[in-house]
């Protein structure tokens, strides 16, 4: 463990910790992944390039703070393409969309920019590849999640969703030798493998995805939480309730030995009763959370005597994704001229 350079800026004025055992373990990696960074950057670039209003289907990422700030700048989040004026520009969120959504956008003559995370796109391509080979595809994921809806929509006649343990018994396949499992990218690694083991008991010849479907960032954040959880009396996970990967971090913390764990959007969500009798607080954040929210939590804790911040580093992420090609093309061809797209 080493003290974070960023975290130390928030601890230099605190002296109380020298006479107490109060400390903060700050997970690294945490916060924005490459896919979220790309999606948010895409919307901000579109705002700068074309001006408001900018339409985005669903929340660009699952974080209240990010969505609120973009809405104040002129982003209009819609649930359905029918809400977008014909001929307008529409951004698809990081979670991906089905072919049916793309077709609906074309019918309304919408110009689209696809901010789908490339790792989600990879799973979509896997669905298409196995569907062409006439496989039954067992998608491990959470019912109703936007990513699952988009992935399933690539081949709804071939994809069966497996969410809870009881879903395994409901699966029906045409040929047990032609079955493959895929997964939502933001799941708990451990929970996913539990489902896989259950499915393998029913379908011993079931194939695995060609490469790991669970996002590197989701996995890395879970590993970091596991590394510190057993030392923590309390783990605070910064993230929104509709963020699958953030909710999984709370579960992982509890399963890995933390005495308690809570999901919060803001420092103001912390209940001071959670801090009673607590010495070590672990802090992390989901993959759609800007670090400013984490530092606000650190400030909140420091004001209450938790001054020592130790960064628990389990990986150094260097992944980055290029902007969507539709946007890159406009930026390259017309770097200075705004374009009327509505």
N, C-alpha and C positions, 0 to 999 in steps of 0.2 A: 504494500500500500504506500502511496505517496501523496503528499498534499497537492491538490490541484492549484495551478497558478491562478485560475479564475476564482476558485473558491477562496483562496487566501485573501483576495481583495475584500471579501465580505467578513473576514474574521479578525482583521488586524486591530480593531478597536475593542475587542472583547477580552476581558481579563478574568472574568469569573471562573472560566473553565479550569484555570490552573489549580484551583482548590477543590474541584469536583471531578467526577468521572463522566460528566456529560460530554458526549461527542456525537458527531454526525459522520456516517459513512455514505459517501456520494458515489453512486454507481457510474461507471464508464465502461462501455458506451451507454448513452441514454439519449432521449429526445430525437430530433429530426433524423429520419433515414433519407437515403438518396432519392427514393421515390416521392416522398412527401416534399422534400426540398424542391424537386423538379416541378411538382404539381403547383405548389404555391408560387414559385417563381414564374411559372407559365401564366397564371392568372394576373400576377402583378405586371408582367411584360405586356400582356394583352391590354390591360388598363392603360398603361403608358402609351401603347402604340395606337389604339383605336379610341380611347376615352370611354367613359361610362355612358349608358349602362352596359355591363358585360354579363351575359347569361351563363350560369353554370348549372348543369344537371346534378342534382343532389348536392350535398356538402362536398367541397373540393377535397377536404380531409376531415376526419372526425375529431375536431377540436373546437370548442365553443369560442375560445379567444381568437383563433385564426379566422373563423367564419364571421364573427362579429366585426373584426377590423376590416375585412374585405367588404362586408356589406356596407359599412360606413363610407367606403371609398367608391361605392357605386356598383358593386356586384349584386346581381339578382339571382338568388338560388331558387331553382324550380324543381318540382318533383317529376314533371313530365314534359316531354317536348311540345305538347299541345299548348303549354303556357307561354311558349316563346313566339314572338311575332314572326310571321313568315319573312324569310330572307335575312334574318338576323344571324349573328355569330353565337355559337354555343360551344362551351368547353365541357368535355366529358371529365368526370372526376377521376381521382387516382384509383378508385376501386374497380373501374372498368364497366363496360356495358355489353349487352347482348347484341347480336346481329339485328334483332327486331327493333331495338332502339335506334340503331344506325339507319335502318330503313325508314323509320318514322321521321327521323331528322331530314332525310333526303326528300321525302314527300312534301315536307314543309319548306323545301328549298333553303334549309339552314346550312350555313357554312360552319363546319365543325373543326375544332382543335382538340386532339385526343391527348389528355394528360394522364391516361392510364399508366400506372406503374409498370415498367418493363417486366418486372418479375411476375405480375399478374398476367400480363400478355403472354408470357411463357406458358402459364398453365392453360390459358385459352388455346394456344397452339397444340398443347398436348391433348386436350379434349378432341380437337379436330383430327389430329393424327390417329388416335385410337378409334375414333368413330368411323373413319374411313376404312379401318381394318376390321370393322364390325365387332368391336369389343363392347362389353357392358362396362360402364365407367362408374365406380363408386367414389363419390366426392365427399370427403370428410370435411365438414364445415358446419357453421351455425345457420339454422334456418332463418330466412328473412334478411340476412346480411347482404348488402349491396354487391359485394364481391362474389358471393355465392350465386346470386341471381344472374349476374353477368356471365359467370363461368358456365353455369348450367344451361343458360340460353344458347350457348354455342351448339349444343346437340341435346335438346330436351328429351328426345326419344331414347337416348342412350345413357343419360346421366341419372343416377339415383343418389339422393343426399343421405348421408349417414351422419347424424348429429349426436344423438344420445345412445347409450349402450343398448337400449331396447330396440333401436332402429336396425341393429345388426340382424336380428331375427326376422325382420320384415323384408330383407333384401331378396329379390328373386332374379336369377340370371338365366339366360338361354343356354349358355355353354360354360360350365365351370372352368374349362381350360382357356377361355378367352375373357378374362376379367382383369381389370387393372384398378388400383386405387390412386387417386390424386387428392390434394388437400387445399383448403383455403390457406393463404400465405401467412395469416396472422394468428394462427392457433398456438396453443401450448404444445411444445414438442412432446412432452411426456404424455399428455392426453391423446394426442394424435396417434402415438405408437400403441397406446392401449387399444384404440379402435382398430388399428391395423392387426394387432395380435388376435383380437376377437374375430375379425373378418377372415384371417388366415385359418382359423380353426374350422370355419365353414367352407372356405375355398383355398385349399392348400396350394393350388397352382396359380393363385392370384399374383399378378405382376406388380412391381413397384414403379413409381415414376422414374424416368431416365435420370433425373437429378432431383435433389431435394426441393420440394415445392415450398416448404416453409421459408419465409424470407430470412435472409442472413441477418437482417437487423432485428427481427423478432427473436430469432434464436440467440443472438448476441446479448440482447437486453435481458433475456431470461437467465442466461449463464451468469451475467454480472449480479443479478439479484440472488441467485443461488449461492454465489460466492460469499455474500455478506449476511444473508438472512439469519443464519444460526446465531450470529452475534448481536442481532437487533431485538430490542424490546418492542420496537415499533418500526414499521416501514410505511412511508408515505409515497404513494405512486401518483405523480401528477399526470392527469389525463381525464378525458371526458367519458361519461357513462356509455356513450355509443361507440367508444373505441374498443374494438375487440382485443387488440394487442395490449392495451393498457389494463383492461380487466384481467387478462391472463397473468400480468405481472403481479397483481394482488394475490391470485391463486398460487402462483409459483412461490411467492414469499412465504405464505402460510405453510405450504407443503414442505418448504425447505428449512423450517425451524424458527421463523419469526414469531414472536409472541402474539403480535397483532399486526394488521395491515389495512390501510384504507386508501381508497381512490378519491382524489380531490382535483377540482379544476383550478382552484386558486388557494393561496395561503390563507385567505379569510375563511375557507371551508374547514380548516383545522379546528377540531373541538378540543379545548384545553384540557378536558377530562382525559383525553387520550394520552396526555403527557405525564399524568400523575404516576410517580414511581418509576419513570423511564430514564434510563441513562444513555443508551445507545439508540439513535434514530437513524434508520436507513432512508435515503432519498433517491428516487429514480423517476423516470418519466417515460411515457409511451412514445412511439415513433412519430407521432403527429404533433408533438408538443415543443414549442419554442423554448429555448433555454432561459429566457427572461422570466418565465413562470417558475422555474426551478430556483432561480436565485432569489425570487421573492419569498419562497418557502424557507430558504436558508436564512434570509434576513429575519423572518418571523421567528425562527428557532433561536437565532443568535440573541435576539432581544429578550429571550426567556432563559438564557444561560447556556445554550448549546453553542460553544464557541469554536471548538476544535473540529475541523473538517478534514477527513481523510478520504482521498479518492481511491476507490477500489476499481482497478483497471484489469479487465480480462481480455480486451481486444482493442485494437486501433483500426478504425474503419477508414478506408480511403476510396470507397466506392462513390462514383458520381455518374449521372445520366445526362445525356444531351437533351436539350429542349425538343419538344415535338417538331417533326420535320415541317409541318404546315406553317408553324410559327417561325422556324429558322428561315424558311424560304422567303417569307415576307420581310423579315428583319434584314436578310442579305440583299434582297432586291430593292427595298425601299427603306434604307436605314433612317432617313430623316422625315419622310413624308407620311403623315397619318392617312389611313385609308378608310373611306366610308363603306361599311359592310352591312349597314342596316337600311 
